[in-house]
Amino acid sequence: MKKDEKKDEKKEQTIKKIKELIEKMRPFLISDGGDIEFVEYEDNIVYIRLKGACADCDYIDITIKEGIEEMLVTEIPEIKGVINL
């Protein structure tokens, strides 16, 4: 297996784990009238889109940093941050 193929496989495994973790978070956001969508994982940054009530919430930064980002970084240490698009 070539280096690029290994790198791609590792990225795909990481994306799969990110999506699984996001699915665990979704019920909490949905219960508050919001939702979350995985957009992309690039350069150790997870790009998401918060929707519904979460998109306009005054606590969006806290939700991202202390909720979503903290959980993802704890479970997948190579993640350096989460950005809401």
SULZIDA-V200347 format. One line per field, one symbol per residue. ss: DSSP state (@ for helix, = for strand, . for the rest). phi: phi as a letter, one per 30 degrees, with the letter a starting at -180 (. if undefined). A space follows every 10 residues. Layout:
BEGIN
ss->???
phi->???
END
This chain:
BEGIN
ss->..@@@@@@@@ @@@@@@@@@@ @@@@@@@@@@ @..======= ==..====== ==@@@@...@ @@@@@@@@@@ @@@@@..... ====.
phi->.deddddddd dddddddedd dddddeeddd dcicabbdca bbhicccbbd bidddcddce ddedddcdde dddddbeddc lbbdc
END
